[in-house]
Each structure stands twice: as structure tokens, then as C-alpha cells.
């Protein structure tokens, strides 16, 4: 989520807003400088963007703990331009104000919209809502505060943030197990199949409520996964939770056991199964090679 608190809107409790802020006489000029600066950056022309910044420019944002100076800020955009293409802004809005008194006295510009770009490495199209509040002095930006959701972009690019103290392999295995089940509930056979190892000995062993056991071979798994997308056996609204995980990675193989509970939208009693999986790491990704599912009595 994106949060924004404008520096000049923080005033003493008894102070009225109009006593602190007014419209800027230089609004048109300040808005033009602000947008021209952004347009130069989006065009990949850092040299053209530089004149819009004061020499003692400082930039603040969620991507650094301390302020960046002009050289660091522009170097960051140089790096962006090496990694991104087709950079644009949509739904752009810009507002110019002046704070009358106090520590933040002066000309300010606020801009917000949605920043779009394409990642050069993998061609992924990305977008990110943003908000920028900048202070202007003598027609140049001297200070800028950036607000945006880095986590949303990170997740869309496929990066994973692993909590401290958690084994990375165990964490990724858990993600695979949960994603495979969700793909099944979504009747997405093609996606479900991506979590399985394409190996001749892959198998799926289940025991139904009546105690009858089935062993589905690798070929049959492929056929089953293919049918899911067309037959759509699962109704919307079914959810699941996995508990009591026991995950043991060992090199390029891993064993996992857990309990899986399904809850249904039609009011049926929840069903809990005892689950186990054998996984193998293939080309750096964990894939399921064998599964066992038994109803919990």
C-alpha cells in the first residue's frame, strides 16, 4: 500500500490549513519544470534532466535510508534506463502550492500517477502508482520525496522476500506446494502441471474416503492435469489451509509432510487430508515428483 503525508500539511493543532498553504504565483513554471524533469528521465536523457535540479538537490524515498544527492539520484536513473524500456506515465496529475511560514516555507509541487515500463531482461510489463512531493527554489528542484510500493513491483517481477531465520529451500518448497493446490482449485491444469517434475517415475498416490487406493502414473498425471482445464471439477469459493509442515530439504531432493484442510462454499463439513510430497530441484526450481494424500481419520 502507498502512504503519503505532505510535509507542509503537518501544522500545529490550532492552525488552519489556509493559514499555512496558498496557491503559488509560480505554479505554471513550477509544474512545467517538474514535468519536464520527469519526461527527460522517462526518455532516458539524464543529461537533459540535470539542469532542472539544484546543485544541492536531495532525494528521499523508500529505496534508501538516507537522502541521495544529485549524482546518486541521476546514477539511479541511468541504471533504470539500462534495465528498462518503454517508460511512460499515465493518469498524471500535478499541483503547485506555496507554504507561507515555518520550516517548510517555500514553493512545492506535488505529482502523482502510474509509472509504466518494460523490463529489458524478460520483457515483463510493469506498472507502479507513485507520488512525488518536491520543493522548488529559483525554478529548480532542490528536494524530492518519493512514495511508492516497492513490494508490489518486486512480487510481479518474480522476486521473493524470504523471512529471516527461514531455510530458503523449505520456504520455496512450501510456496510450490501451496501454488500447486491453488492451481488445482482454480481448474488451471496448465499451471498445475508447471509444479510437477517431467519425469517418468513421477506418481500421485491417493486413498479415498472409502479406503480405496489409487496410483496415478506420470502419463496419467499429465492427462489428469490436461482434463482439469476443460472439465472444471472445482467450484469457485473452495479454500484450503496447510498446517503442521515438516519439510526436509537434502541437496537436490526434499521430503515434505503436512495436513491440508479444504472448506467448501456450499456448507459441507471441512475435509482434512494427510499429505506428503517428494520433490526434486530441477534447473534451480523445486518440482513435485511424488505425492501421497490420505484422509485424516
C-alpha positions in Angstrom: 0.0 0.0 0.0 1.2 3.5 -0.8 1.1 6.1 2.0 1.6 9.8 1.7 1.9 12.7 4.2 2.7 16.0 2.6 5.4 17.9 4.6 3.6 21.2 4.5 0.3 19.7 5.7 1.7 19.0 9.1 0.9 22.0 11.2 0.2 22.9 14.8 -3.1 21.6 16.0 -4.8 25.0 16.2 -3.5 26.2 12.8 -6.0 26.4 9.9 -5.0 25.0 6.6 -5.4 28.2 4.7 -3.1 30.0 7.2 -0.3 27.6 6.2 -0.8 26.9 2.5 -1.8 29.0 -0.5 -1.6 28.8 -4.3 1.7 29.5 -5.8 2.2 32.6 -8.1 4.8 30.5 -9.9 2.5 27.5 -10.3 2.8 27.2 -14.1 6.5 27.5 -14.1 7.0 25.0 -11.3 4.6 22.4 -12.8 6.5 22.8 -16.1 9.9 22.2 -14.5 8.6 19.3 -12.5 7.0 17.5 -15.5 9.9 18.4 -17.9 12.3 16.8 -15.4 10.2 13.6 -15.3 9.8 13.5 -19.1 13.6 13.7 -19.6 14.1 10.8 -17.2 11.5 8.7 -18.9 13.1 9.4 -22.3 16.4 8.1 -20.9 18.1 11.5 -21.2 19.7 12.1 -17.8 21.9 14.9 -19.2 18.7 16.8 -20.2 17.2 16.2 -16.7 20.2 17.5 -14.8 19.6 21.3 -15.4 16.2 21.0 -13.6 17.9 20.1 -10.3 19.7 22.4 -7.9 23.4 21.5 -7.2 22.5 20.7 -3.6 19.4 18.6 -4.6 18.4 15.9 -2.2 16.1 12.9 -2.9 14.2 10.8 -0.3 12.3 7.6 -0.9 11.5 4.1 0.2 14.5 2.7 -1.6 17.2 4.3 0.6 17.7 5.0 4.3 19.4 8.4 3.7 18.9 11.1 1.2 20.6 10.8 -2.2 22.5 13.7 -3.7 22.1 14.9 -7.3 24.8 12.5 -8.6 23.4 9.5 -6.8 19.8 10.2 -7.9 20.8 10.6 -11.6 23.0 7.5 -11.4 20.0 5.6 -10.2 18.0 6.7 -13.3 21.0 5.7 -15.5 20.7 2.3 -14.0 17.0 2.2 -14.6 17.4 3.2 -18.2 19.9 0.3 -18.7 17.3 -2.2 -17.4 14.0 -0.7 -18.7 12.4 0.5 -21.9 9.0 2.0 -22.9 8.9 4.2 -19.8 5.7 6.2 -19.6 3.4 7.8 -17.1 -0.4 7.6 -17.2 -3.1 9.3 -15.1 -0.6 12.1 -14.4 -1.7 14.9 -12.0 0.4 17.8 -10.8 -0.4 20.5 -8.2 1.7 23.5 -7.2 1.4 25.2 -3.7 3.3 27.5 -1.5 3.8 27.2 2.2 3.6 30.6 3.8 5.6 30.1 7.0 7.5 27.6 9.1 10.4 25.3 8.5 8.9 24.1 5.1 8.2 27.6 3.8 8.5 27.9 0.1 7.3 26.6 -3.3 6.2 23.0 -3.6 5.0 20.7 -6.4 3.0 17.5 -5.9 2.8 15.0 -8.7 1.2 11.5 -8.9 0.2 8.9 -11.5 1.1 5.4 -12.7 4.6 4.8 -13.9 4.9 2.0 -16.6 7.9 0.3 -18.1 9.0 -2.9 -19.7 11.9 -4.9 -18.2 14.6 -5.4 -20.8 15.8 -8.7 -19.4 12.5 -10.7 -19.6 10.1 -8.4 -21.4 7.7 -8.1 -18.4 5.4 -5.1 -18.4 5.3 -3.4 -15.0 3.4 -0.5 -13.5 3.6 1.3 -10.2 1.5 4.0 -8.7 3.7 6.8 -7.3 3.5 10.1 -5.5 6.3 12.8 -5.5 6.4 15.9 -3.4 9.2 18.3 -4.4 10.4 21.7 -3.1 11.3 24.3 -5.7 13.9 27.1 -5.3 14.8 29.6 -8.1 13.0 27.4 -10.6 14.8 24.2 -9.8 14.0 21.1 -7.7 16.1 21.2 -4.5 14.3 18.4 -2.6 12.0 15.5 -3.6 10.2 12.8 -1.6 9.1 9.7 -3.5 6.3 7.4 -2.3 5.6 4.0 -4.0 5.1 0.4 -3.2 8.3 -1.5 -3.9 7.0 -4.8 -2.8 4.2 -4.9 -5.4 6.8 -4.5 -8.2 9.2 -7.0 -6.6 6.4 -9.6 -6.5 5.3 -9.0 -10.1 8.9 -9.4 -11.3 9.1 -12.8 -9.6 11.4 -11.9 -6.7 10.7 -13.5 -3.3 11.4 -12.0 0.1 12.2 -14.8 2.5 11.7 -14.0 6.2 14.8 -14.0 8.4 15.7 -17.3 10.0 13.8 -19.4 7.4 15.5 -22.0 5.3 15.3 -20.7 1.7 14.7 -24.2 0.2 12.0 -25.0 2.8 10.3 -21.7 2.1 10.3 -22.2 -1.7 9.0 -25.7 -1.3 6.1 -24.5 0.7 5.3 -21.9 -1.9 5.3 -24.7 -4.6 3.0 -26.9 -2.6 0.5 -24.2 -2.0 0.6 -22.9 -5.5 0.0 -26.3 -7.0 -3.1 -26.8 -4.8 -4.4 -23.4 -5.7 -3.9 -24.1 -9.4 -5.9 -27.3 -9.0 -8.7 -25.4 -7.2 -8.7 -22.8 -10.0 -9.1 -25.7 -12.5 -5.9 -24.4 -14.2 -4.4 -27.6 -15.4 -1.7 -26.0 -17.4 -0.4 -24.0 -14.4 -0.7 -27.0 -12.1 1.5 -29.0 -14.4 4.3 -26.5 -14.1 4.8 -27.5 -10.5 5.3 -31.2 -11.4 8.6 -32.8 -12.5 8.5 -34.1 -16.1 10.0 -37.4 -15.1 8.9 -41.0 -16.0 8.7 -42.1 -12.4 6.5 -39.2 -11.1 3.4 -40.6 -9.4 0.4 -39.5 -7.5 -0.9 -41.9 -4.8 -4.2 -41.2 -3.1 -6.6 -43.0 -0.8 -10.3 -42.1 -0.9 -12.8 -41.9 1.9 -13.7 -45.5 1.3 -10.2 -46.7 1.8 -9.5 -47.4 -1.9 -6.0 -46.5 -3.0 -5.1 -45.2 -6.5 -1.7 -44.8 -8.0 -1.6 -42.4 -10.9 1.5 -42.6 -13.2 3.4 -39.8 -14.8 1.5 -40.2 -18.1 -1.9 -40.2 -16.3 -0.9 -37.2 -14.2 -0.4 -35.3 -17.5 -3.7 -36.4 -18.8 -5.4 -35.5 -15.5 -3.9 -32.1 -15.5 -5.0 -31.5 -19.1 -8.6 -32.5 -18.3 -8.8 -30.1 -15.4 -8.8 -27.0 -17.6 -11.8 -28.3 -19.6 -13.8 -30.3 -17.0 -13.5 -27.7 -14.2 -14.3 -30.1 -11.4 -13.8 -27.5 -8.6 -16.5 -24.9 -7.8 -15.4 -21.3 -7.1 -15.1 -20.4 -3.4 -13.4 -23.5 -2.2 -10.4 -22.6 0.0 -7.6 -24.5 1.7 -5.1 -24.2 4.6 -1.9 -26.2 5.1 -0.7 -26.8 8.7 1.9 -28.8 10.6 4.5 -28.6 7.9 7.6 -30.8 8.2 9.9 -30.0 5.3 13.3 -31.7 4.9 15.5 -30.5 2.0 18.6 -32.6 1.3 20.6 -31.3 -1.6 18.5 -31.6 -4.8 15.8 -33.7 -3.1 13.3 -32.9 -0.4 10.6 -34.6 1.7 7.6 -32.7 2.9 4.6 -33.7 5.0 1.7 -31.6 6.2 -2.1 -31.5 6.8 -4.4 -29.9 4.2 -7.9 -28.8 5.0 -10.5 -27.9 2.4 -13.5 -25.7 3.2 -16.4 -25.5 0.7 -18.8 -22.7 -0.2 -21.9 -25.0 0.0 -21.5 -25.5 3.7 -20.2 -29.0 3.6 -18.0 -30.1 6.6 -14.3 -29.3 6.0 -12.2 -32.2 4.8 -8.6 -32.7 6.1 -6.0 -34.9 4.4 -2.6 -36.1 5.5 -0.3 -35.1 2.7 3.3 -35.9 1.8 5.5 -34.9 -1.2 8.8 -35.9 -2.6 10.4 -33.1 -4.6 13.4 -32.6 -6.7 15.3 -29.4 -7.6 15.5 -29.2 -11.4 17.3 -26.3 -13.1 17.1 -24.4 -9.8 13.4 -24.9 -9.2 11.6 -27.3 -6.9 9.2 -29.7 -8.7 6.9 -32.4 -7.3 7.9 -35.9 -8.2 5.6 -37.9 -6.0 2.6 -37.2 -3.7 0.5 -39.1 -1.2 -2.8 -38.0 0.0 -4.7 -39.9 2.7 -7.9 -38.7 4.5 -7.3 -37.9 8.2 -9.4 -40.1 10.4 
